[in-house]
């Protein structure tokens, strides 16, 4: 009887310990329960995007709307000629054309998207105009360009000298092979939660370097490259878009959180789903997810080692390493 009583006592205290941050941090890496209800917060894929999260934080710290924050953040790499994976300076397709994809989503479930857009530096802002000024969610190609010009966006040449030189070098062999974690940078996906608990997300990219002309990946697809639900949280993806498209990865992450999963467990589930369903492809392909929930907790995970992300919370703009599924 005494042994049984001690067992029950230990079980009780164990259950109480399970509710503490320290307990979960020990058994589940990066669980980060200490940050629950610490608002605002913004998270973005890839370490080089600290300037993007800083721009978003500038909006959030003043009590601004999450939607404005993610647009402001996404515009930073879009305008950076040194960024070879987003916007101006993005590497072209195999025919030498810089084609851009982007999407944005607000706390009401409204969404806007553009894909295969050329000559416009800020596709994320065009996507927002699609959301706010049209009855549609997505505009594509020439139609997206026509709409952008009607809205006052400037037509520009987005192919920088460095991007053109990289394309010229690629044409010597013309071998199409996505490279895992190239320069530890890729598509930027961003999710923000403001002081009023409004959540929004954005995703913008120039897509895979030297892709087939007309190729569109996951980034402009609501539910694939990015998804938010103001009742639950939000998620964004980066990496090989074809794998994210086949699993609607960001939607899956949010639905896992809806069922009660911590953001870290939710992103792990999404990565494991990809690895299980497309085992023959993941050896040479990277996919990473970031997520936050309505409590301000976050998670990040990828297929391979090397994916990092930026978290701006409690006044700190930190680059953090994500966990990964495959070893070696």
C-alpha positions, 0 to 999 in steps of 0.5 A, a space after each residue: 500500500 505504501 509503495 502504491 501511495 508513493 507511486 501515485 504521489 510520483 505520478 501526480 508530481 510528474 503530471 504537474 511537472 509536465 505542465 512546466 516549461 522546463 519539463 517539456 524543454 528537456 524532453 522535446 527540444 525547442 518546445 519554448 513554452 516560456 514564450 507563451 503569451 509573449 506578444 508581439 512575435 514574428 518568425 521568418 525562414 532563414 537567418 539572413 532575414 533579420 532585416 526583414 523581421 526588424 522591419 516587421 517588428 517596427 510595425 508590431 512594436 508600435 501596436 500595428 497590424 500583423 498584416 502590415 508587419 508581414 508586408 513590410 518585412 517581405 518587401 525588404 528582401 524583395 528590394 535587395 539586389 544581393 538576395 538571389 532567391 527573392 525579388 530584385 536580384 533573384 536568379 532567373 529561369 532557364 530562359 533568363 526571365 526573373 519570375 516572381 511568386 508571392 502570397 499574403 493572408 490576414 486575420 480574417 482569412 482573406 488572401 491574395 496571391 500572384 504567380 509568374 509575375 515579371 517586372 515588378 519588384 514587390 509582388 507581396 504588395 501586388 498580392 495584397 492589392 489582389 486580396 483587397 481590391 479584387 474578388 479573386 485570390 490569385 492573378 497570374 502572369 500577364 494578368 498579374 502584371 497588367 493589374 500591378 501596372 493599373 495599381 501604379 506599380 512601376 515596371 522594372 528590369 529585375 535581372 541584375 548583373 550578378 544574376 545574369 552572370 550566374 545564368 550565363 555560367 549555368 547555361 554552359 552545362 544547363 544542368 537543373 539540380 536544386 542545391 540543398 541549403 544553398 547559401 543558407 537562404 531561399 524563399 522567405 516565409 513570415 508569420 506575425 502575431 500582433 499585440 491584439 492577437 491578430 495573425 497574418 502571413 506572407 511568402 515571396 520568392 523568385 522560385 528555383 534558379 534556372 527552373 523551366 519557364 512558367 514553373 510555379 512552386 508552393 510559395 503563392 499557393 495558400 495552404 502550401 507556401 503559407 497559411 494562417 488561421 486566426 483561431 489557431 496560428 500560422 505557418 510558412 514553408 521554404 525549400 523544394 516547392 514541389 514537395 510542399 505542394 504535394 502535401 499542402 504542408 503549411 495547412 497541415 501544420 495549422 491543422 495539427 495545431 488546431 488539434 492541440 499540437 504545439 507548433 514544434 510538434 506540428 512542423 515535425 509532423 509536416 516534415 515527417 509526412 513529406 519524408 514518408 510519402 516521398 522517401 525517394 526524393 527527400 535525400 536530395 531535397 530540403 523543406 523547412 517549416 516555421 510556425 507560431 500559435 496564438 499564444 506566441 509559441 513557435 516551432 521550426 523543423 526541416 528535412 536536412 540539417 542546415 535550416 535556420 530561421 529568425 525569431 523576433 520576440 521580447 525585443 530580441 531579433 535572434 537567428 536560431 537553428 532548426 531541428 532536422 529529420 535526417 541524420 548525416 
